[in-house]
Amino acid sequence: MEPIVILGAGLAGLSTAHFLNKPWRLIEKSDRVGGLIKTEVIQGCYFDPTGHWLHLRDPEIQALVNTLWLPEQMVRIQRKAGIFTRGVFTRFPYQVNTHGLPPEVVAENLTGYVEAVYGEKGRELREREPRNFEEFILRYMGEGFAKNFMVPYNQKLWTVHPREMSAAWVGRFVPRPNLKEVVDGALGAGSDAVGYNASFLYPREGGIESLARAMLSHLKGGQLSTHTEPTAIDWKARKVTLSDGSVQPYAGLVSSISLPGLVKLLAKGEAGVPDAVQDAAKQLRATTVTYVAVGAKGANRQPWHWIYLPEPEFHTYRIGSPSAVYAPLAPPDTSTFYVEYSHHGELSLAAAEKYAVEDLVRSQMIHAADDVLFAQAREIPHAYVLYDDAYGPAKSEILRFLEHTGIQIAGRYGQWEYSSMEDAILAGRACARILNG
């Protein structure tokens, strides 16, 4: 019996293998499993590829994490996230925590919200679905919130104006405030418990990679091949050519590699891919994120786990602090940060490292540049999928073809979406259930 071949040993690939009741072979191009769920240690400081905090909603996944994979090893942490704007810190989410901002900004946010949700000015948007992300912001938050935070921040994050994106991705990720929440936030009675990530879980030891290692240690019924990657897929003959020159036949195929990357591999196979599908893959866009791992002398100056920076004088859109989230991630009297930059390949690692030190000082997260012990930049390719006008039709074209081939896709990049770690685990489970029959 040929195995189920799984491409990519991130959370989606590991989850697929875990839930399969058939033989499997897991193919991973790097030296170890985890995908982006890896932890790097620099001078005794633990860094994940930016914030990887676990939010669990599904009872079965909760039970697996807490009783099988990492029993009694997960720490629950209450989020302390902030926004640095107009020279002051406010709590996150911005739309329910404007107290402390200049009075004219608070007033602009409040009146804009009331006009959008109740006034004549917002009537048109209230009577139809938002056509893009900008209209979603204006419909549910108003012009003030749009101008002062939501548009500039999201333009930094996604690299395009919100009007160039659909609102298909927002779901649980963008809180929609009600009037009481907005007013309470303006008066200083706002809550920082709003949103899907108000609290989260994190491993007690070893960083987020502990989860991937634990999942691997409990896998049965298959074979893991690291330092190996596919070079072509023949979907008609049901075989994958691998980088070592071998050919692996498959009974089923699950891909957690990037969706455009999968199409390229299929195009290299003997069966080929229709031109329309190849053209669709070329229309799928994503940002590159460069994050700079920074260590600094002294304890954290600010209490924030991470902060958002909407204003253009900051190159970064977000600064996180592993040591503020969980003290054991750094040695005593040391603070650590990841400083994030979104772009399309035009930002060098050296430039990002320079900007990171400047942004940390300017945002008051560290006292001075001399406090920095190290600043090391890393790149994450296709970090944020762009939900632009081409996204929906292009992805649908590819999915129709994949359904014809019988290939399953899973994970943030396999499914080409904005999603969480748990979503990747759930996607792997869904693929396994289909293949189990």
C-alpha positions as CSV (number, residue, x, y, z in Angstrom):
1,M,0.0,0.0,0.0
2,E,1.4,3.4,-1.0
3,P,1.7,6.0,1.7
4,I,-0.1,9.2,2.1
5,V,2.5,11.8,1.2
6,I,2.5,15.0,3.2
7,L,4.5,18.0,2.0
8,G,5.8,20.2,4.8
9,A,6.2,19.3,8.5
10,G,4.7,22.4,10.0
11,L,1.7,22.2,12.3
12,A,-0.6,21.3,9.5
13,G,1.6,18.5,8.2
14,L,2.3,17.1,11.7
15,S,-1.4,17.2,12.5
16,T,-2.3,15.4,9.3
17,A,0.2,12.6,10.2
18,H,-1.2,12.4,13.7
19,F,-4.8,11.9,12.6
20,L,-4.2,9.6,9.7
21,N,-4.9,5.9,10.2
22,K,-3.0,4.9,7.0
23,P,0.7,4.8,6.3
24,W,2.2,8.2,5.7
25,R,5.5,9.8,4.6
26,L,6.2,13.4,5.8
27,I,8.5,15.4,3.6
28,E,10.4,18.4,5.1
29,K,13.0,20.5,3.3
30,S,14.7,21.9,6.5
31,D,16.6,20.0,9.2
32,R,13.7,19.7,11.6
33,V,9.9,19.8,11.9
34,G,7.9,22.8,12.8
35,G,7.8,25.1,9.8
36,L,7.5,28.6,11.3
37,I,6.9,27.0,14.7
38,K,10.6,27.0,15.5
39,T,12.6,28.6,18.3
40,E,16.0,30.1,18.0
41,V,18.4,30.8,20.9
42,I,20.7,33.8,20.6
43,Q,23.0,34.5,23.6
44,G,20.6,32.7,25.9
45,C,17.5,34.5,24.6
46,Y,14.7,32.5,23.0
47,F,13.0,33.9,19.8
48,D,10.1,32.5,17.8
49,P,9.6,33.9,14.3
50,T,7.6,36.8,15.9
51,G,4.7,36.2,18.3
52,H,3.4,32.6,18.2
53,W,0.8,32.5,20.9
54,L,-1.6,29.5,21.0
55,H,-5.4,30.1,21.1
56,L,-7.4,27.0,21.5
57,R,-11.2,26.8,20.7
58,D,-11.6,23.1,19.6
59,P,-12.2,20.7,22.5
60,E,-10.3,17.8,20.8
61,I,-7.2,20.0,20.1
62,Q,-7.4,21.4,23.7
63,A,-7.3,17.9,25.0
64,L,-4.4,16.8,22.8
65,V,-2.3,19.8,23.8
66,N,-3.0,19.5,27.5
67,T,-3.0,15.7,28.0
68,L,-0.8,14.2,25.2
69,W,1.5,16.7,23.6
70,L,2.4,19.1,26.4
71,P,0.7,17.9,29.6
72,E,1.0,20.4,32.4
73,Q,3.5,22.4,30.3
74,M,1.3,25.2,29.0
75,V,1.2,28.6,30.8
76,R,-1.8,30.8,30.3
77,I,-0.9,34.4,29.8
78,Q,-3.2,37.5,29.9
79,R,-2.5,39.8,27.0
80,K,-0.9,43.2,27.6
81,A,-0.8,44.8,24.2
82,G,-0.6,48.5,23.5
83,I,-0.5,51.1,20.8
84,F,2.1,53.8,20.6
85,T,0.7,56.8,18.8
86,R,0.8,60.6,19.2
87,G,3.7,60.1,21.6
88,V,1.6,58.1,24.1
89,F,0.8,54.5,24.9
90,T,-2.8,53.3,25.0
91,R,-4.2,49.8,25.5
92,F,-5.1,47.5,22.6
93,P,-7.6,47.2,20.9
94,Y,-7.4,50.9,19.9
95,Q,-11.1,51.2,19.1
96,V,-12.1,50.6,22.7
97,N,-9.1,52.3,24.5
98,T,-8.7,55.9,23.3
99,H,-8.4,57.4,26.7
100,G,-5.1,59.2,27.1
101,L,-4.9,60.3,23.5
102,P,-5.1,64.1,22.7
103,P,-8.7,65.3,23.3
104,E,-9.2,66.3,19.6
105,V,-8.3,62.7,18.5
106,V,-10.7,61.1,21.0
107,A,-13.4,63.5,19.8
108,E,-12.7,62.7,16.2
109,N,-12.9,59.0,16.9
110,L,-16.1,59.2,18.9
111,T,-18.0,61.5,16.5
112,G,-16.9,59.4,13.5
113,Y,-18.1,56.3,15.1
114,V,-21.5,57.7,15.9
115,E,-21.9,59.1,12.4
116,A,-21.0,55.7,10.9
117,V,-23.2,53.6,13.1
118,Y,-26.2,55.8,13.7
119,G,-25.9,59.0,11.5
120,E,-27.1,59.9,8.0
121,K,-23.6,59.9,6.7
122,G,-23.1,56.2,7.4
123,R,-26.5,55.1,6.0
124,E,-25.3,53.9,2.6
125,L,-22.6,51.6,4.1
126,R,-25.0,50.2,6.7
127,E,-27.4,49.2,3.9
128,R,-25.0,46.9,2.1
129,E,-22.0,44.6,2.6
130,P,-18.6,46.4,2.6
131,R,-17.0,46.1,-0.8
132,N,-13.5,46.2,0.6
133,F,-11.6,46.4,3.9
134,E,-11.6,50.2,4.0
135,E,-15.4,50.2,3.8
136,F,-15.5,47.6,6.6
137,I,-13.5,50.0,8.8
138,L,-15.7,52.9,7.9
139,R,-18.9,50.9,8.4
140,Y,-18.1,49.6,11.8
141,M,-15.7,52.2,13.3
142,G,-16.1,55.4,11.3
143,E,-13.8,58.0,9.8
144,G,-11.9,59.0,13.0
145,F,-10.8,55.5,13.8
146,A,-10.0,54.9,10.1
147,K,-7.8,58.0,9.9
148,N,-6.1,57.8,13.2
149,F,-5.2,54.1,13.4
150,M,-6.9,51.5,11.2
151,V,-5.9,52.7,7.8
152,P,-2.3,53.7,8.4
153,Y,-1.6,50.6,10.6
154,N,-3.1,48.2,8.1
155,Q,-1.4,49.8,5.2
156,K,1.9,49.2,6.9
157,L,1.0,45.6,7.7
158,W,-0.4,44.6,4.4
159,T,1.7,47.0,2.2
160,V,-1.4,48.1,0.3
161,H,-4.2,50.5,1.1
162,P,-7.2,48.8,2.8
163,R,-9.4,49.8,-0.1
164,E,-7.3,47.4,-2.2
165,M,-8.2,44.4,0.0
166,S,-11.4,42.5,0.6
167,A,-12.9,42.1,4.1
168,A,-13.1,38.4,3.7
169,W,-10.3,37.7,6.2
170,V,-11.5,39.8,9.1
171,G,-13.7,37.3,10.9
172,R,-12.6,37.0,14.5
173,F,-9.4,38.9,13.9
174,V,-10.8,42.5,13.8
175,P,-13.1,43.4,16.8
176,R,-16.2,45.4,16.0
177,P,-16.9,47.7,19.0
178,N,-20.3,48.7,20.2
179,L,-21.2,52.2,21.4
180,K,-20.8,51.4,25.1
181,E,-17.3,49.9,24.5
182,V,-16.2,53.0,22.5
183,V,-17.5,55.5,25.1
184,D,-16.1,53.5,28.0
185,G,-12.7,53.4,26.2
186,A,-12.8,57.2,25.7
187,L,-13.5,57.7,29.4
188,G,-10.8,55.4,30.7
189,A,-13.1,52.5,31.5
190,G,-12.3,50.5,28.4
191,S,-11.3,46.8,28.4
192,D,-8.2,45.1,27.1
193,A,-10.0,41.8,27.2
194,V,-11.6,42.4,23.8
195,G,-10.6,40.2,20.8
196,Y,-9.8,36.6,20.1
197,N,-6.3,36.8,21.7
198,A,-7.2,38.3,25.1
199,S,-5.4,35.4,26.6
200,F,-3.2,32.7,25.2
201,L,-1.1,29.6,26.0
202,Y,2.6,29.2,25.7
203,P,5.0,26.3,26.6
204,R,6.7,26.5,29.9
205,E,10.0,25.5,28.5
206,G,11.7,25.5,25.1
207,G,9.7,28.2,23.2
208,I,6.9,27.4,20.7
209,E,9.0,24.8,19.0
210,S,8.2,22.6,22.0
211,L,4.8,22.0,20.5
212,A,6.2,20.8,17.2
213,R,8.7,18.5,18.9
214,A,6.0,17.1,21.1
215,M,3.7,16.4,18.2
216,L,6.5,14.6,16.4
217,S,7.4,12.5,19.4
218,H,3.8,11.0,19.4
219,L,3.6,10.2,15.7
220,K,3.2,6.6,14.6
221,G,2.7,4.7,11.4
222,G,4.9,6.7,9.0
223,Q,8.2,8.0,8.0
224,L,9.7,11.5,8.3
225,S,12.2,12.7,5.7
226,T,14.1,15.9,6.5
227,H,16.5,17.7,4.2
228,T,14.2,16.6,1.4
229,E,11.8,18.5,-0.8
230,P,9.6,17.8,-3.8
231,T,10.9,18.9,-7.3
232,A,7.9,17.8,-9.3
233,I,4.4,16.2,-8.9
234,D,2.7,14.0,-11.5
235,W,-0.9,14.1,-10.3
236,K,-2.1,11.6,-12.9
237,A,0.5,9.0,-12.1
238,R,0.2,9.9,-8.4
239,K,3.9,10.3,-7.7
240,V,6.3,12.9,-6.3
241,T,9.8,13.4,-7.5
242,L,12.1,14.3,-4.6
243,S,15.3,16.3,-4.3
244,D,17.4,13.2,-3.7
245,G,16.4,11.9,-7.2
246,S,13.9,9.3,-5.9
247,V,10.3,9.0,-6.9
248,Q,7.6,8.5,-4.3
249,P,4.3,7.1,-5.4
250,Y,1.3,8.1,-3.2
251,A,-2.1,6.9,-2.3
252,G,-3.0,10.5,-1.3
253,L,-1.3,13.8,-1.2
254,V,-1.5,16.6,1.4
255,S,0.3,19.9,0.7
256,S,1.1,22.5,3.4
257,I,3.6,24.2,1.2
258,S,2.6,27.6,-0.4
259,L,-0.2,27.3,-2.8
260,P,1.7,29.0,-5.7
261,G,4.6,26.7,-4.9
262,L,2.3,23.7,-5.2
263,V,1.1,24.8,-8.6
264,K,4.7,25.2,-9.8
265,L,5.5,21.6,-8.7
266,L,2.4,20.3,-10.5
267,A,3.4,22.2,-13.6
268,K,6.8,20.5,-13.6
269,G,5.2,17.0,-13.5
270,E,4.4,15.0,-16.6
271,A,0.7,15.6,-16.3
272,G,1.1,19.3,-16.2
273,V,-1.3,22.1,-15.2
274,P,-3.8,24.1,-17.3
275,D,-2.6,27.6,-18.3
276,A,-5.5,29.1,-16.5
277,V,-4.4,27.6,-13.2
278,Q,-0.8,28.7,-13.7
279,D,-2.0,32.2,-14.5
280,A,-4.1,32.2,-11.4
281,A,-1.1,31.1,-9.2
282,K,0.8,34.1,-10.5
283,Q,-1.9,36.4,-9.3
284,L,-1.7,35.3,-5.7
285,R,0.4,37.8,-3.7
286,A,1.8,38.0,-0.2
287,T,4.1,40.2,1.8
288,T,7.5,39.3,3.1
289,V,8.1,40.0,6.8
290,T,11.6,40.8,8.1
291,Y,11.8,40.5,11.8
292,V,14.7,41.6,13.8
293,A,15.6,39.7,17.0
294,V,17.0,42.2,19.5
295,G,18.5,41.7,22.9
296,A,19.0,44.7,25.2
297,K,20.6,45.3,28.6
298,G,18.3,45.7,31.5
299,A,14.8,44.7,32.4
300,N,11.9,45.7,30.1
301,R,11.3,49.4,30.2
302,Q,7.6,49.0,29.3
303,P,5.1,46.3,30.4
304,W,3.7,45.6,26.9
305,H,3.8,42.2,25.4
306,W,3.7,43.9,22.0
307,I,2.8,47.3,20.6
308,Y,1.3,48.5,17.3
309,L,2.8,51.6,15.6
310,P,0.5,53.2,13.0
311,E,2.5,56.4,12.3
312,P,4.9,56.8,9.3
313,E,7.9,57.9,11.3
314,F,8.2,54.3,12.4
315,H,9.3,51.8,9.8
316,T,7.9,48.9,11.9
317,Y,4.2,48.1,12.3
318,R,4.7,46.0,15.4
319,I,7.2,45.4,18.2
320,G,6.9,42.4,20.4
321,S,8.8,41.5,23.6
322,P,9.2,37.8,24.4
323,S,10.8,38.6,27.7
324,A,7.8,40.8,28.7
325,V,5.4,38.0,27.8
326,Y,7.3,35.2,29.6
327,A,10.4,36.1,31.7
328,P,12.2,32.7,31.2
329,L,12.6,33.5,27.5
330,A,15.6,35.8,28.4
331,P,18.4,35.8,31.0
332,P,18.0,37.9,34.1
333,D,18.4,41.7,33.5
334,T,17.9,41.3,29.8
335,S,15.0,42.4,27.6
336,T,14.2,40.9,24.2
337,F,12.2,42.1,21.2
338,Y,11.2,41.2,17.7
339,V,10.7,44.2,15.5
340,E,8.6,43.5,12.3
341,Y,8.7,45.0,8.8
342,S,6.4,44.1,6.0
343,H,7.6,44.6,2.4
344,H,8.0,42.9,-1.0
345,G,11.8,42.2,-1.1
346,E,13.0,45.8,-1.1
347,L,14.2,45.8,2.5
348,S,17.7,44.5,3.2
349,L,18.5,42.7,6.4
350,A,21.1,45.3,7.3
351,A,18.6,48.1,6.8
352,A,16.0,46.3,9.0
353,E,18.6,45.9,11.8
354,K,19.3,49.6,11.7
355,Y,15.6,50.6,11.7
356,A,14.9,48.2,14.6
357,V,17.3,49.9,16.9
358,E,16.0,53.4,15.9
359,D,12.3,52.3,16.3
360,L,12.9,50.7,19.7
361,V,14.5,53.9,21.0
362,R,11.9,56.2,19.4
363,S,9.0,54.1,20.7
364,Q,10.4,54.2,24.3
365,M,10.8,50.4,24.4
366,I,14.5,50.8,25.3
367,H,16.4,53.7,26.8
368,A,19.2,54.1,24.3
369,A,20.9,52.4,21.3
370,D,23.9,51.6,23.5
371,D,21.7,49.2,25.5
372,V,21.4,46.9,22.4
373,L,23.4,43.6,22.8
374,F,22.5,42.2,19.4
375,A,20.1,42.8,16.5
376,Q,19.8,39.9,14.0
377,A,17.3,40.1,11.1
378,R,15.5,37.1,9.6
379,E,13.0,36.9,6.7
380,I,9.6,35.1,6.5
381,P,8.6,34.7,2.9
382,H,4.9,35.1,1.9
383,A,4.1,36.0,5.6
384,Y,0.8,37.7,5.0
385,V,-1.4,36.6,2.1
386,L,-2.9,39.6,0.3
387,Y,-6.7,39.5,0.0
388,D,-6.8,41.8,-3.0
389,D,-9.3,41.8,-5.9
390,A,-7.5,38.9,-7.7
391,Y,-7.4,36.7,-4.6
392,G,-10.9,35.2,-4.7
393,P,-11.1,34.3,-8.4
394,A,-7.5,33.1,-8.6
395,K,-7.7,30.9,-5.6
396,S,-11.0,29.4,-6.7
397,E,-9.5,28.5,-10.1
398,I,-6.7,26.6,-8.3
399,L,-9.0,24.9,-5.9
400,R,-11.2,23.6,-8.7
401,F,-8.2,22.1,-10.3
402,L,-6.9,20.6,-7.1
403,E,-10.3,19.0,-6.5
404,H,-10.0,17.3,-9.9
405,T,-6.5,16.0,-8.9
406,G,-7.6,14.7,-5.5
407,I,-4.8,16.7,-3.7
408,Q,-5.6,18.1,-0.3
409,I,-4.2,21.4,1.1
410,A,-3.7,22.4,4.7
411,G,-2.2,25.2,6.7
412,R,-1.8,28.9,6.5
413,Y,0.3,28.8,3.3
414,G,-1.1,25.6,1.9
415,Q,-4.6,27.1,2.0
416,W,-3.2,30.6,1.3
417,E,-5.0,32.4,4.0
418,Y,-4.7,34.5,7.2
419,S,-5.1,32.0,10.1
420,S,-3.8,30.8,13.4
421,M,-1.7,27.9,14.7
422,E,-4.9,26.1,15.8
423,D,-6.4,26.6,12.4
424,A,-3.4,24.8,10.9
425,I,-3.9,21.8,13.3
426,L,-7.6,21.7,12.5
427,A,-6.8,21.8,8.7
428,G,-4.5,18.8,9.1
429,R,-7.2,16.9,11.0
430,A,-9.7,17.7,8.3
431,C,-7.4,16.4,5.5
432,A,-6.7,13.2,7.5
433,R,-10.4,12.6,8.0
434,I,-11.1,12.9,4.3
435,L,-8.2,10.5,3.5
436,N,-9.2,8.0,6.2
437,G,-12.5,7.6,4.4
